[in-house]
Amino acid sequence: MTGPRARGSDGGSSRDDFSGERLDRQTAPPELEDDNNRRRWGLGSAPEDRGPYLVELNVLHIDGLSGATNAFRQLFADVFGAPSGSRGGADPWQLTRISKGYFRCEMTLAEWKQLVAVDQERALRAATDAAARRQPPASGTVGVPPSDFPYRTIYRLWPDFPVRAHIAKSVSTIKADAALRSFEASGEGICWAVLDSGIDATHPHFGDIDGEHLLLDAGVRNLHRCFVEVGGHRLPDPDEDPAESGPMSKEDRDQRIDLHRTAALTDPLGHGTHVAGIIAGRASNSVTNVVLERQDRIVAGDEDENQPTRVTVTDARVIGTDRERERFHGVAPGCHLVSLRVLDDQGVGRSSDIVRALEYIREKLNDNPKLLRVHGVNLSVGYDFDAEMFACGQSPLCTEVNRLVQAGVIVVAAAGNTGYSTLPTSTRVTKVGLSNTINDPGNAAGAITVGSTHRDSPHTFGISYFSSKGPTADGRLKPDLVAPGERIVSCAAGTKQATALSKLATMPGTGPTSAPSIPPAHTAYYLEDSGTSMAAPHVSGAIAAFLSIRQEFIGRSDEVKRIFLASAVPLGRERYFEGHGLVDLMKAIQSV
C-alpha cells in the first residue's frame, strides 16, 4: 500500500508527475531532450540530427546586451570552431542573429548540451575569479559559491517552433458596413502588415496594377519582404547593417528590394491573400467576380454496391449585380497593406521568421516613433504552446510581439484552432472542448487575441467549436475578442484556389458551372475558408477603420486595445470562450 505523498514531492517516476524541481531556473528545458517533442518541433528524429534553435541572450549580463552578444559569438566560435561572424549558410550551424536579443542556429542534441555546459563553466569560473579579486577568502574558510548568472551569455534555449496558418456577411456582423456609411471609416491613410504566406498582388480585389493599388502604391511598394527560403535559399537582405556587411550600392539594394517584393507579393498557398482580402480591398468592377463555394453532396455509388457516397464539390456563383458587388469589400477597404511572407509554399514556417519580421517593422519601418509607417500587424499564424515549457507568454515570439506593441503598433493574433480534442468514452469516440489551448503568439499579453464565432448569427450559434479557449497556461484571460471565422468569403489564390477549381461540380446534361467558361484573365475568384485565421483580420480591419477617422489614437496601442475590449458585445458565453465579446466597430467609434 502506498502512503500519502506531499504535493510537489519527488516521488513517482512518471514524466507527467509534477515536482518542484520543474520550476528551477533552466537554461535548456528537459522537453528539448524528449524524442517525441523533438520530432514534433522539427528538431530531428535522431540525436545526431541537426535542428533549429533560438538562443535567448542574457540581458542581465554583466556587460549588458552588447557584451552578451560579443561573448556568445566568441563562445560559439570556441566550441564549434566556426567563425564568430559567420552568416547565413556559411557553416553547418547557420548561426544568424535574428534580433537584438536572439540568435538562430542549427545544432544536434549533443552540440547544444556542449554549448550550454561550456557557457555555464566559463560563467562560474569568471564569477569565482571576480569574487576572489573583490574579497579573497580567509585562510581555512570555505567561501559561498558566487552567482554565475551575470556572466552567462545564454539565458534560455528555445526550439525554433514550426508555425502554421490557422486556417461578405461577416462585415455586417461587426458593423463595419455601418461605420463605412456613417463615418467613412474606410481605413484610408492606415497601413497594416500581414505576416503570412504572401499576398497575391495580381488579384483585382487589391486594385489596378497600373493604377491605384493597396500593395503597390509608392508608400508601400518597397516595404514588402520575404523571410522564408525561395528556391532553397534565403533572399539577400536589403536592410543589412553596413557595419557588418560593408556599404551597399543603390543598384544592389534596389535589386534586392525587387526580389523581396516579387516573393512577398506571390502566394503559392492562398492563405495570406484570403486574410488580406478580409482586412482591405474591394471587388473590382472591371472583371467578372466569381465565388467558389464548397458543397457536400450525396451521389450514387458504383453499380455493384449501390452505396450512396458523400462528396465535396465546388459550386461557382457569379456576382451578377452592382449592388452585390459593392458589398464585397474588406472591413477597411482603403487600408494599405505590407506583405511580410513568413510561410513557405506548404504553409509552414519557423518562429524565428516571424521574430525577424517583427524586428524589421520595429527597427526598420518604424525607426521614427513619431511617424509610424506601419500601424498594425495581423498574425493569423502560430503554434500550440506546450504548458510544460512554462514561461507562457514569454517565448521569443511573444516577447517580440510585446516589444512591438510597446512601440505603438497594434498586434492582432489568431487564438488558434486547437480548442477541441477527440476523447474515447465507454460507448463511442466524441469531440470535446479544451481549455488552456491559446496558441502563441496569442499568449502575448500585448496582443489582441481573437477567437472565432459564426459569420452572421453569433448570438445564436456562439463560439466556434474549434476556436482555442482560455485561460492562458499562466491564468490570464484570453481570448480578448471574438469575430466571424466560419465560412468567410474572401480572395482566392494559390493552391486553395486550384483545389476549389478542381472540384467544380458537373451537373448531368449541363456540363460545368459557368465559371470555367470565363477567361481566367478577366476573372477574380473568391472562396470560403474557416478558422481563427479568418477572425483575426476582421479585428485588424476594424481597428484600421477606427484609426483612419480617429487618428489621434495612432501610436497609442494600449488605449486602442482598451477601447475595443470595452466596446465589445458579450454573447452570453463563458468568458474563456468569448473573452470580452464580439468586436463592434460602431460602438468603438462612438465610445470616443
PLY file of the C-alpha trace (Angstrom):
ply
format ascii 1.0
element vertex 592
property float x
property float y
property float z
element edge 590
property int vertex1
property int vertex2
end_header
0.00 0.00 0.00
1.37 3.38 -0.99
1.44 6.01 1.71
0.50 9.65 1.33
2.84 11.87 -0.64
3.44 15.58 -0.29
2.25 17.75 -3.17
5.37 18.67 -5.07
7.42 15.75 -3.78
9.82 13.88 -5.97
8.04 10.58 -5.54
7.00 8.65 -8.62
8.87 8.09 -11.81
6.26 9.17 -14.35
7.29 12.06 -16.55
3.84 13.57 -16.00
4.31 13.73 -12.20
4.91 17.28 -11.04
7.86 18.09 -8.83
9.19 21.35 -7.50
12.38 20.88 -9.49
10.40 21.55 -12.66
10.25 25.21 -11.60
14.01 25.61 -11.15
15.76 28.09 -13.44
16.52 26.14 -16.60
18.65 27.29 -19.46
17.58 24.28 -21.53
14.18 22.80 -20.58
14.11 18.97 -20.32
11.42 18.87 -23.03
14.20 19.52 -25.56
15.58 16.04 -24.84
12.27 14.23 -25.35
12.21 12.31 -28.65
8.52 12.94 -29.28
8.88 16.67 -28.70
11.95 16.83 -30.91
10.08 15.20 -33.78
7.03 17.41 -33.23
9.11 20.57 -33.25
11.18 19.53 -36.27
14.42 19.20 -34.28
15.25 15.81 -35.79
14.15 12.23 -35.29
17.57 11.04 -34.11
20.04 12.61 -31.62
22.59 13.17 -34.38
20.12 15.18 -36.48
20.57 18.94 -36.53
17.53 21.04 -35.68
16.80 24.78 -35.49
17.06 26.54 -32.12
16.71 30.07 -30.82
19.28 31.25 -28.29
17.91 33.95 -25.99
20.76 36.14 -24.77
21.14 37.10 -21.12
20.08 40.76 -20.95
21.35 40.87 -17.33
24.88 40.03 -18.45
27.49 41.99 -16.52
28.48 43.83 -19.73
24.90 44.37 -20.91
23.25 43.01 -24.03
26.08 44.09 -26.33
28.55 42.32 -24.06
26.42 39.18 -24.05
26.25 39.33 -27.86
30.01 39.52 -28.30
30.62 36.88 -25.63
28.15 34.50 -27.25
29.75 34.89 -30.68
33.12 34.06 -29.14
31.64 31.14 -27.18
30.12 29.69 -30.34
33.38 30.04 -32.23
35.40 28.44 -29.43
33.04 25.48 -29.01
32.42 24.65 -32.66
35.39 26.19 -34.40
33.05 28.29 -36.51
33.96 31.86 -37.39
32.32 34.14 -34.81
30.90 36.34 -37.54
29.54 33.50 -39.66
26.40 34.41 -41.53
23.59 32.64 -43.36
24.60 29.25 -44.72
28.37 29.76 -44.39
28.66 26.95 -41.82
26.65 23.85 -40.85
25.29 25.60 -37.76
23.92 28.56 -39.78
24.43 30.98 -36.91
22.26 34.05 -37.60
21.35 36.99 -35.42
17.61 37.49 -35.95
17.05 40.34 -33.46
18.91 42.19 -30.74
18.23 39.52 -28.16
18.19 36.30 -30.20
20.41 34.14 -32.37
19.20 31.27 -34.52
21.38 28.22 -35.17
21.10 24.55 -36.05
22.57 22.02 -33.62
22.42 18.37 -32.67
21.34 17.26 -29.22
24.96 16.79 -28.12
26.06 20.12 -29.58
23.58 22.30 -27.73
24.33 20.46 -24.50
28.02 21.16 -25.02
27.34 24.82 -25.81
25.27 25.32 -22.65
27.75 23.41 -20.49
30.75 25.43 -21.65
28.85 28.69 -21.18
27.99 27.77 -17.59
31.51 26.53 -16.83
33.04 29.77 -18.08
30.48 31.83 -16.17
31.21 30.04 -12.91
34.96 30.46 -13.40
34.57 34.17 -14.18
32.30 34.70 -11.18
34.73 32.89 -8.88
37.67 34.94 -10.13
35.74 38.18 -9.72
34.71 37.28 -6.18
38.31 36.41 -5.27
39.51 39.77 -6.56
36.92 41.62 -4.53
37.40 39.71 -1.26
39.91 36.85 -1.01
38.58 34.10 1.31
40.12 33.98 4.79
42.57 31.19 5.46
40.87 27.94 6.44
37.34 29.07 5.49
35.03 27.80 2.78
33.58 30.59 0.68
29.97 30.67 -0.55
29.90 29.92 -4.29
29.30 33.19 -6.14
26.38 33.67 -8.55
27.50 32.93 -12.07
24.30 34.21 -13.71
25.62 37.71 -14.62
28.44 36.03 -16.56
26.30 33.64 -18.60
25.69 34.61 -22.20
22.74 32.23 -22.73
19.57 32.96 -20.81
17.42 30.25 -22.39
17.45 27.83 -25.29
14.22 27.53 -27.27
13.18 25.31 -30.16
12.54 27.32 -33.30
8.88 26.28 -33.23
7.27 25.41 -36.57
4.40 27.82 -37.23
1.42 27.19 -39.45
-1.56 29.06 -40.82
-4.66 28.98 -38.58
-6.94 28.22 -41.21
-19.49 39.36 -47.07
-21.93 38.90 -44.43
-19.35 38.97 -41.71
-18.58 42.63 -42.44
-22.11 43.47 -41.33
-21.77 41.27 -38.24
-19.11 43.56 -36.77
-20.92 46.67 -38.13
-18.08 47.65 -40.45
-20.52 48.46 -43.27
-22.46 50.80 -40.99
-19.23 52.51 -39.90
-18.22 52.95 -43.55
-21.56 54.57 -44.45
-21.92 56.67 -41.31
-18.35 57.77 -40.61
-16.47 56.98 -43.85
-14.28 54.68 -41.76
-12.52 53.15 -44.76
-9.01 52.64 -43.39
-7.60 55.30 -45.72
-4.24 56.60 -44.53
-3.58 53.49 -42.42
-1.07 50.73 -43.22
-1.33 47.14 -41.94
1.32 44.43 -42.17
0.17 40.88 -42.93
2.61 38.20 -41.74
1.51 35.14 -43.67
2.09 33.08 -46.82
2.34 36.17 -49.03
-0.32 38.21 -50.82
-1.18 37.74 -54.50
-0.90 41.30 -55.78
-2.45 40.34 -59.12
-5.86 39.75 -57.52
-8.10 42.62 -58.70
-9.51 42.96 -55.18
-6.43 44.98 -54.17
-6.53 47.43 -57.07
-5.37 48.07 -60.60
-1.77 47.01 -61.25
-1.32 50.12 -63.42
-3.34 52.45 -61.17
-4.23 52.77 -57.51
-3.20 49.65 -55.64
-3.17 48.86 -51.91
0.09 46.90 -52.22
1.93 48.81 -54.95
1.35 52.48 -54.22
4.52 54.50 -53.64
4.22 54.49 -49.86
4.35 50.70 -49.53
5.75 49.14 -52.71
9.33 48.93 -51.37
8.40 47.67 -47.88
7.44 44.07 -48.70
9.83 41.38 -47.50
10.16 37.60 -47.71
11.63 35.86 -44.64
11.42 32.26 -45.87
13.63 30.43 -48.31
12.83 30.74 -52.01
14.25 28.00 -54.21
16.19 26.60 -51.27
17.93 29.89 -50.42
17.19 32.97 -48.37
16.97 36.18 -50.34
19.78 38.72 -49.77
18.78 41.26 -47.14
18.24 44.83 -48.44
18.44 46.12 -44.86
21.80 44.68 -43.79
23.76 46.71 -41.29
26.63 48.38 -43.22
28.81 47.99 -40.12
28.58 44.20 -40.52
28.37 43.71 -44.29
30.02 46.80 -45.70
28.43 49.56 -47.83
25.76 48.60 -50.36
25.23 50.40 -53.66
21.81 51.81 -54.51
21.58 49.49 -57.52
22.31 46.44 -55.38
19.76 47.46 -52.77
17.10 48.14 -55.42
17.69 44.69 -56.92
17.30 43.08 -53.51
14.10 45.01 -52.84
12.71 43.84 -56.20
13.47 40.22 -55.30
11.70 40.57 -51.96
8.72 42.35 -53.49
8.25 39.60 -56.06
8.47 36.83 -53.45
6.27 38.57 -50.87
3.57 39.51 -53.39
3.24 35.90 -54.51
1.06 33.48 -52.57
1.53 29.84 -53.58
-0.73 28.69 -50.74
-3.54 31.25 -50.85
-3.91 31.72 -47.09
-2.32 35.17 -46.85
-4.33 36.51 -49.79
-7.57 35.34 -48.16
-6.58 37.00 -44.87
-5.54 40.25 -46.58
-8.82 40.41 -48.53
-10.75 40.41 -45.25
-8.77 43.40 -43.98
-8.83 45.60 -47.07
-9.73 45.93 -50.75
-12.96 45.63 -52.68
-14.40 43.68 -55.61
-13.42 45.18 -58.96
-16.00 46.38 -61.50
-13.66 45.63 -64.42
-13.66 41.83 -64.09
-16.16 39.05 -63.50
-16.21 38.17 -59.81
-16.89 34.50 -59.04
-17.47 32.96 -55.61
-16.37 29.33 -55.20
-18.50 27.66 -52.51
-17.92 24.19 -51.05
-20.94 21.92 -51.01
-21.45 18.43 -49.57
-23.48 16.19 -51.87
-24.71 12.62 -51.77
-24.09 10.79 -55.03
-24.95 7.27 -56.12
-22.29 4.64 -55.55
-20.95 2.21 -58.13
-23.36 -0.20 -59.78
-22.08 -3.25 -57.88
-22.52 -2.00 -54.32
-25.12 0.74 -54.99
-24.00 2.61 -51.85
-24.54 6.39 -51.84
-21.34 8.36 -51.20
-20.79 11.79 -49.68
-18.52 14.02 -51.78
-17.37 17.63 -51.54
-17.75 19.70 -54.70
-17.39 23.36 -55.61
-20.26 25.48 -56.82
-19.32 28.62 -58.75
-21.58 31.63 -58.32
-21.09 34.78 -60.39
-21.65 38.08 -58.58
-24.11 39.40 -61.09
-25.35 42.75 -59.79
-23.61 46.01 -58.94
-25.42 46.07 -55.60
-23.95 42.72 -54.56
-20.50 43.60 -55.89
-20.42 46.84 -53.92
-20.97 44.85 -50.73
-17.90 42.70 -51.47
-15.18 44.59 -49.65
-12.76 44.26 -46.78
-13.52 45.62 -43.34
-11.27 48.65 -44.07
-11.36 48.76 -47.89
-8.92 51.68 -48.24
-6.22 50.42 -45.86
-2.79 49.89 -47.44
-1.09 46.54 -46.89
2.50 45.37 -46.43
3.18 41.69 -47.13
5.79 40.08 -44.89
5.99 36.48 -46.01
6.79 34.08 -43.16
5.24 30.84 -44.50
6.51 28.66 -47.33
4.54 27.07 -50.18
3.13 24.45 -47.79
2.01 26.99 -45.21
4.82 26.19 -42.76
7.45 28.48 -41.29
9.51 28.93 -38.14
9.00 31.25 -35.19
12.37 32.84 -36.00
10.96 34.02 -39.34
8.17 35.86 -37.51
10.62 37.30 -34.98
12.73 38.68 -37.84
9.65 40.18 -39.48
8.52 41.87 -36.25
12.04 43.18 -35.69
12.00 44.56 -39.26
8.84 46.54 -38.52
10.12 47.89 -35.21
13.70 48.71 -36.20
13.49 49.49 -39.94
9.98 50.60 -40.89
9.05 52.40 -37.67
12.50 53.69 -36.81
10.96 57.13 -36.22
8.45 56.62 -33.36
6.76 59.94 -34.17
5.86 58.81 -37.68
4.77 55.18 -37.92
4.81 53.70 -41.39
3.08 50.51 -40.21
0.23 50.99 -37.74
-0.77 47.40 -37.14
0.10 43.76 -37.70
-2.08 40.73 -38.40
-0.78 37.34 -37.24
-3.03 34.54 -38.48
-0.15 32.13 -37.88
1.30 30.43 -34.83
1.86 27.20 -32.94
0.21 25.46 -29.99
2.10 26.26 -26.80
3.26 23.41 -24.58
2.38 24.25 -20.96
5.29 22.11 -19.75
7.67 24.63 -21.25
6.38 27.12 -18.64
7.03 30.84 -19.31
3.65 31.17 -21.03
3.62 34.45 -22.92
7.41 34.78 -22.53
8.57 32.87 -25.61
10.80 34.73 -28.09
7.78 35.26 -30.35
5.56 36.63 -27.57
8.40 38.84 -26.33
8.84 40.41 -29.77
5.07 40.96 -30.04
5.05 42.80 -26.70
8.02 44.94 -27.73
6.25 45.96 -30.92
3.07 46.83 -29.01
5.12 48.94 -26.59
6.43 50.80 -29.65
2.85 51.82 -30.52
1.92 49.16 -33.10
-1.32 47.19 -32.79
-0.76 43.42 -32.99
-3.79 41.22 -33.69
-3.24 37.46 -33.31
-5.42 34.45 -34.04
-6.20 32.42 -30.92
-5.67 29.12 -32.78
-7.83 26.22 -33.89
-6.92 23.76 -31.13
-9.94 24.30 -28.91
-11.18 20.71 -29.10
-9.90 17.16 -28.97
-11.06 13.59 -29.51
-11.97 11.71 -26.34
-12.85 7.98 -26.20
-15.77 7.08 -23.94
-17.25 3.73 -22.97
-19.64 3.79 -25.92
-18.09 5.97 -28.61
-15.42 8.46 -29.55
-16.51 12.07 -29.12
-15.04 15.53 -29.59
-14.86 17.78 -26.55
-13.81 21.37 -25.94
-10.47 22.07 -24.30
-9.36 24.92 -22.06
-5.80 26.33 -21.92
-5.40 25.98 -25.69
-4.47 29.54 -26.71
-1.65 29.40 -29.27
1.49 31.52 -29.45
1.70 34.39 -30.30
-1.84 34.80 -28.94
-0.41 34.21 -25.45
1.42 37.55 -25.64
-0.07 39.96 -23.11
0.13 42.89 -25.54
-1.55 41.13 -28.46
-5.26 41.40 -29.18
-6.07 37.69 -29.35
-9.11 36.75 -31.41
-11.34 33.69 -31.27
-13.94 32.63 -33.83
-17.71 32.83 -33.96
-20.48 32.38 -36.57
-20.30 34.74 -39.54
-23.82 36.19 -39.31
-25.58 34.70 -36.24
-23.04 34.83 -33.40
-25.66 35.37 -30.69
-27.45 32.20 -31.78
-24.56 29.86 -32.50
-21.95 31.24 -30.13
-18.26 30.36 -30.25
-16.88 28.04 -32.94
-16.07 24.58 -31.59
-12.52 24.72 -32.99
-11.65 28.14 -31.55
-8.88 27.91 -28.95
-10.02 28.70 -25.44
-8.50 30.29 -22.36
-7.27 30.91 -19.87
-3.62 31.02 -20.80
-1.40 28.43 -19.15
-0.42 31.03 -16.55
-4.02 32.02 -15.82
-4.65 35.19 -17.86
-7.92 35.96 -19.64
-7.71 35.11 -23.33
-9.01 35.36 -25.98
-9.59 39.11 -25.85
-12.28 39.28 -28.54
-14.18 37.08 -30.96
-15.04 37.80 -34.59
-16.59 35.89 -37.52
-14.44 32.93 -38.54
-16.80 30.38 -40.11
-17.18 30.08 -43.90
-15.76 33.54 -44.57
-15.69 34.60 -48.23
-12.52 36.37 -49.36
-9.91 36.39 -52.13
-8.84 33.09 -53.68
-5.26 32.36 -54.75
-2.62 29.64 -54.92
-3.33 26.01 -54.14
-6.53 26.90 -52.28
-7.97 28.34 -55.48
-6.62 25.49 -57.60
-8.13 22.89 -55.28
-11.52 24.59 -55.35
-11.50 24.84 -59.15
-10.52 21.18 -59.48
-13.74 20.20 -57.69
-16.14 22.26 -59.77
-19.49 20.45 -59.88
-20.66 18.90 -63.14
-24.44 18.69 -63.39
-25.98 15.96 -65.61
-26.50 17.21 -69.14
-25.27 20.74 -68.42
-21.50 20.46 -68.05
-19.54 22.50 -65.52
-20.99 25.60 -63.93
-20.50 28.91 -65.63
-17.19 29.94 -64.07
-14.76 27.92 -66.24
-16.18 29.45 -69.43
-14.98 32.87 -68.27
-11.41 33.69 -69.35
-9.22 33.49 -66.20
-7.53 36.80 -67.05
-10.87 38.56 -66.64
-11.96 36.71 -63.51
-11.47 37.39 -59.82
-12.14 34.32 -57.71
-13.32 34.34 -54.12
-13.76 31.34 -51.84
-14.85 30.33 -48.36
-12.45 29.42 -45.57
-12.82 28.97 -41.83
-10.69 29.34 -38.72
-9.43 31.92 -36.27
-7.17 32.95 -39.17
-10.28 34.48 -40.68
-11.47 36.00 -37.39
-8.27 37.94 -36.65
-8.30 40.05 -39.86
-11.85 41.20 -39.04
-10.40 42.83 -35.91
-7.36 44.13 -37.81
-9.65 45.74 -40.37
-11.93 47.17 -37.69
-9.02 48.84 -35.90
-7.60 50.16 -39.19
-11.01 51.67 -39.98
-11.17 53.18 -36.49
-7.70 54.73 -36.74
-8.50 56.25 -40.13
-11.08 58.58 -38.53
-9.64 58.75 -35.01
-6.03 59.42 -35.92
-5.19 60.85 -32.50
-5.04 57.22 -31.34
-2.28 56.25 -33.77
0.69 55.00 -31.73
-1.44 54.53 -28.59
-1.76 50.77 -28.86
-2.73 50.07 -25.25
-5.51 52.64 -25.35
-6.85 51.29 -28.64
-6.95 47.81 -27.16
-8.83 49.10 -24.13
-11.41 50.85 -26.35
-12.14 47.77 -28.43
-12.35 45.44 -25.43
-14.65 47.83 -23.56
-16.95 48.27 -26.58
-17.23 44.56 -27.44
-20.68 42.96 -27.29
-20.98 39.97 -24.93
-22.57 36.88 -26.49
-23.56 35.40 -23.14
-20.94 32.68 -23.33
-18.27 31.63 -20.83
-15.57 34.31 -20.61
-12.72 31.98 -21.56
-14.65 31.18 -24.75
-15.62 34.71 -25.83
-13.22 36.99 -23.94
-14.81 40.43 -23.77
-17.21 39.57 -26.61
-17.83 40.28 -30.29
-15.89 43.17 -31.82
-18.22 46.11 -32.60
-16.71 48.84 -34.77
-19.64 51.25 -34.43
-19.57 51.11 -30.64
-15.79 51.57 -30.63
-16.06 54.71 -32.77
-18.96 56.15 -30.80
-17.29 55.44 -27.45
-14.73 58.19 -28.11
0 1
1 2
2 3
3 4
4 5
5 6
6 7
7 8
8 9
9 10
10 11
11 12
12 13
13 14
14 15
15 16
16 17
17 18
18 19
19 20
20 21
21 22
22 23
23 24
24 25
25 26
26 27
27 28
28 29
29 30
30 31
31 32
32 33
33 34
34 35
35 36
36 37
37 38
38 39
39 40
40 41
41 42
42 43
43 44
44 45
45 46
46 47
47 48
48 49
49 50
50 51
51 52
52 53
53 54
54 55
55 56
56 57
57 58
58 59
59 60
60 61
61 62
62 63
63 64
64 65
65 66
66 67
67 68
68 69
69 70
70 71
71 72
72 73
73 74
74 75
75 76
76 77
77 78
78 79
79 80
80 81
81 82
82 83
83 84
84 85
85 86
86 87
87 88
88 89
89 90
90 91
91 92
92 93
93 94
94 95
95 96
96 97
97 98
98 99
99 100
100 101
101 102
102 103
103 104
104 105
105 106
106 107
107 108
108 109
109 110
110 111
111 112
112 113
113 114
114 115
115 116
116 117
117 118
118 119
119 120
120 121
121 122
122 123
123 124
124 125
125 126
126 127
127 128
128 129
129 130
130 131
131 132
132 133
133 134
134 135
135 136
136 137
137 138
138 139
139 140
140 141
141 142
142 143
143 144
144 145
145 146
146 147
147 148
148 149
149 150
150 151
151 152
152 153
153 154
154 155
155 156
156 157
157 158
158 159
159 160
160 161
161 162
162 163
163 164
164 165
165 166
167 168
168 169
169 170
170 171
171 172
172 173
173 174
174 175
175 176
176 177
177 178
178 179
179 180
180 181
181 182
182 183
183 184
184 185
185 186
186 187
187 188
188 189
189 190
190 191
191 192
192 193
193 194
194 195
195 196
196 197
197 198
198 199
199 200
200 201
201 202
202 203
203 204
204 205
205 206
206 207
207 208
208 209
209 210
210 211
211 212
212 213
213 214
214 215
215 216
216 217
217 218
218 219
219 220
220 221
221 222
222 223
223 224
224 225
225 226
226 227
227 228
228 229
229 230
230 231
231 232
232 233
233 234
234 235
235 236
236 237
237 238
238 239
239 240
240 241
241 242
242 243
243 244
244 245
245 246
246 247
247 248
248 249
249 250
250 251
251 252
252 253
253 254
254 255
255 256
256 257
257 258
258 259
259 260
260 261
261 262
262 263
263 264
264 265
265 266
266 267
267 268
268 269
269 270
270 271
271 272
272 273
273 274
274 275
275 276
276 277
277 278
278 279
279 280
280 281
281 282
282 283
283 284
284 285
285 286
286 287
287 288
288 289
289 290
290 291
291 292
292 293
293 294
294 295
295 296
296 297
297 298
298 299
299 300
300 301
301 302
302 303
303 304
304 305
305 306
306 307
307 308
308 309
309 310
310 311
311 312
312 313
313 314
314 315
315 316
316 317
317 318
318 319
319 320
320 321
321 322
322 323
323 324
324 325
325 326
326 327
327 328
328 329
329 330
330 331
331 332
332 333
333 334
334 335
335 336
336 337
337 338
338 339
339 340
340 341
341 342
342 343
343 344
344 345
345 346
346 347
347 348
348 349
349 350
350 351
351 352
352 353
353 354
354 355
355 356
356 357
357 358
358 359
359 360
360 361
361 362
362 363
363 364
364 365
365 366
366 367
367 368
368 369
369 370
370 371
371 372
372 373
373 374
374 375
375 376
376 377
377 378
378 379
379 380
380 381
381 382
382 383
383 384
384 385
385 386
386 387
387 388
388 389
389 390
390 391
391 392
392 393
393 394
394 395
395 396
396 397
397 398
398 399
399 400
400 401
401 402
402 403
403 404
404 405
405 406
406 407
407 408
408 409
409 410
410 411
411 412
412 413
413 414
414 415
415 416
416 417
417 418
418 419
419 420
420 421
421 422
422 423
423 424
424 425
425 426
426 427
427 428
428 429
429 430
430 431
431 432
432 433
433 434
434 435
435 436
436 437
437 438
438 439
439 440
440 441
441 442
442 443
443 444
444 445
445 446
446 447
447 448
448 449
449 450
450 451
451 452
452 453
453 454
454 455
455 456
456 457
457 458
458 459
459 460
460 461
461 462
462 463
463 464
464 465
465 466
466 467
467 468
468 469
469 470
470 471
471 472
472 473
473 474
474 475
475 476
476 477
477 478
478 479
479 480
480 481
481 482
482 483
483 484
484 485
485 486
486 487
487 488
488 489
489 490
490 491
491 492
492 493
493 494
494 495
495 496
496 497
497 498
498 499
499 500
500 501
501 502
502 503
503 504
504 505
505 506
506 507
507 508
508 509
509 510
510 511
511 512
512 513
513 514
514 515
515 516
516 517
517 518
518 519
519 520
520 521
521 522
522 523
523 524
524 525
525 526
526 527
527 528
528 529
529 530
530 531
531 532
532 533
533 534
534 535
535 536
536 537
537 538
538 539
539 540
540 541
541 542
542 543
543 544
544 545
545 546
546 547
547 548
548 549
549 550
550 551
551 552
552 553
553 554
554 555
555 556
556 557
557 558
558 559
559 560
560 561
561 562
562 563
563 564
564 565
565 566
566 567
567 568
568 569
569 570
570 571
571 572
572 573
573 574
574 575
575 576
576 577
577 578
578 579
579 580
580 581
581 582
582 583
583 584
584 585
585 586
586 587
587 588
588 589
589 590
590 591
